[in-house]
Each structure stands twice: as C-alpha cells, then as structure tokens.
Amino acid sequence: MVNEQIIDISGPLKGEIEVPGDKSMTHRAIMLASLAEGVSTIYKPLLGEDCRRTMDIFRLLGVEIKEDDEKLVVTSPGYQSFNTPHQVLYTGNSGTTTRLLAGLLSGLGIESVLSGDVSIGKRPMDRVLRPLKLMDANIEGIEDNYTPLIIKPSVIKGINYQMEVASAQVKSAILFASCFLRNRPSLKN
C-alpha cells in the first residue's frame, strides 16, 4: 500500500532541483558551444561514448574541450576558424553525432567525411539527407542512405520543410545547417 500525503501549499514554491544530465542536450550543448567564439561552460553533461565522439570531432575542427569536475570547458576559435579535417570524422555508434553533424558541416560548407562503426553503417540516413539536399547541400551517402557521408563545400538555402515523421535529430540537423543562412527556413512536424 502506498502512503500518500497531501500538503496544502498557500505560497509560492521556492528551492532548487538538480536534473540529471541528458545525452541529447549534451550533444547539442557541445555543438553550440563549439560554434561560439570564446569560452563556454557546460555544467553536468552526460558524457557517454556518443557524446565523447562529438567532442573528439570538434577537437579535430580546432576546438579545445576540457573536462573539469562536473563540467566541460569549451574554448573555441568560432565556427569561421574551424580546421578542415584531413581524416574521416569517426562518429562511432552515435546516430545523433552523425545526423546533427551532417547538417552542421553542410551548413558550414566544410569538406569532410562522417563515418562510424558497422552498426551506424546499417542505420538509414535518408531522412536527414533528403532535406539537406533540398537545401542544396552537397552531401552523399552510400545508396543515398548510409554512411560514410561525404560532404563537400556548397552554399545552402533555406527551405520550407514538412517533416514526414517527427524526429528531433532531423529537425536539429536542418536547424544546425540553417544557422548560417540569411533567410529563415520553416519546419513543420
């Protein structure tokens, strides 16, 4: 039997709560901090293998990322000063890293190759490739669906895009690609 107690609160709630780290938010926080010139701090990141792949790739692009107690300190030259990678950008088994970076690197026009482990090579990428190609991104995958993804410089444009299936990864890839546009895209779930 559950013991429940109802408390009548007559005033405002005060206090703090601590929310555990989140993988999806950590990926995006690392990416956004890496785009910004200067120093950013990410508190209480969830640093599993997938997020470490994202950090490794941004390090190859010239971003310094230090782990310090329960935070990441990201020092970036800014996206305009990213290095062109001279090796394959290894995403491991991270679909989030692969899909979001497909959008971000396409938007930046950075020549690169995204590839992961055997498992990621079997996961479809067409839901991300389709809208990026509509934006005029020069991105190709095996059978237009699988890694490795080859990204070549291009000038992308904004699109009005109706998503076939709601997907935070696809939406984020489009939004990251759109960060560098003069016109605004439109997304609908």
N, C-alpha and C positions, 0 to 999 in steps of 0.2 A: 504494500500500500504506500502510495506517495504522500508525503507530508507536505502540504502546501500552506503557505501563509500569505495572506493578502494584506498589504500595507497601504494605508491611505496617505498619499503624499499631497500636502497642501501647498508646497512651494516649488520653486524650480529645482531641477536636479543639478548637482554640482559634483565634480570629480573627474577622474581620468580613467580611461580604459586603455589597455595595451592590446592591439590587434596583432596576431601573428603575421610573419612575413608571408608574402604571396608571390608565387613564381611568375605569373603573368605580369603583375605590377613591377616586379624586379626587372624583368626583361625590358619593359618599356622605360623604366626609370634610367637604366643603364644607357639605353639608346638616346633618350632625350638629354641626359647629362653629357653624353659624348658629343652631341651636336652643338651644344652651347660652349662658346669660348670661355675659358676660365676654370674655376674650381667649383664643383658641386659635391654635396654630401648626400648620400642615400643612407638613411637610418634603417636598421633592422631588415636588411634584404634577406630573401630566401635564396641561399647560394647552393643549389643543387648542380648537378652536372650540366644541365641545359643552360642555366644562367652563366656558368663558367665558360661555355662555348661562346656565348655572346660577348663576354668580357675579353676572351682571347682574340676574337676578331677585331674588336675595337682597338685593342693593343697593337695589332698589325697595322691598323689605319693611323696610328700615331698618338693614341690616347693613353695616358698613364692612369692606371686604376690600382689603388692600394686598398687592401683590407686592413681595417684598424678597429679592433674590438668588434662591436656590433654595427659597423658601418662601412661603407665604401667611400673613399675619397677619389673623385674623378677629376683629373686635370686634363683639359682638352685644348688643343690649339684652335678648335672651332672647325665646323664641317668644311669650310673653304680651304683649310690647310691639311685635310686628310691626305695620308700617303696613298699612292696607288699600290695595291698589294701585288707582289710578284710571286705569289704562291696561291694555291687553292685555299679558300676560306672554309675551314672544316667546321661543320655545324653539329657533328656527332649524330645523336638521335633526336635532335630538337627541331620539331616542326615549327615552333614559334620563331626560333632563331632564323630558320631557313626562309619562312614566308615573310616575316617582317623585314628582314634584310633585303629580300628580293625587291620590295617596294622602296626601301630607303636608298639602296645603292642605285636602283634605276632612276630615282628622282635626282640623285646627285650626279648621275652620268659617270660613275666610277667603273672602269673596266675591271671585271672581277669574275671569279667562278665560285659558286657556292656548291658544296658537296658535303655529304655526310656519310654515315655508316650504311651497311647493307639494308637495314630496316628503313631508313629515311629514303633510300633509293626506290623503295616499293610504294611509298606514300604519294598519292596524287597531288600535283601542284597546279593543275589546270584552273582551279577556282581562283588562284592568285594570278596566274599568267594571263588569263583572259582579260581582266580589267586593266592590267598593266600594259598589255599590248594595245588596248583601246586608247590608252593614254600616249601611245607612240613610243613606249619603252622598247628598246632593242634588247629583248631577253628571250632566250631559247632554252628549252629543256629537251630531254630525250622524249621523242614522240609528243612534244609539246605538253608533257605531263609529269615528267620525273627528273630528279637530279641526275647529274650535275646541271645547275642552271648557269648559263653563260650570259653575262651582262656586258653590253658594250655601250659606249657613250651615245647619248641621244638627248634630244630636247623634248621633254614630255609636255602634255597639255592636260588641262582639267577636263573631266567628263561628268556627265550626269549618269549615275550608275544605279540600277535596280539590282540589288543582291538576290541571287537565286535562292540561297539558303543563308540564314543569319549566321555569321561567323565573325568573331572578334578578330581572328588572325587576318582574314581577308580585308575587313574594314580597316584594321590598323596598317596593313601593307599599303592600301590605297591612300590613307591619310599621311603616312610617312613619305610616300612618293610625292604627295601634294604639298608638302611643306615648302617646296622650292618653286612653287608656281606663282604667277602674278594673278591669275584668275582663280576663282574658287570652284572646287568640284561640288557635286551634290551626290549624297549617298542615301539610299532608301533600303530598309530591311524588307 
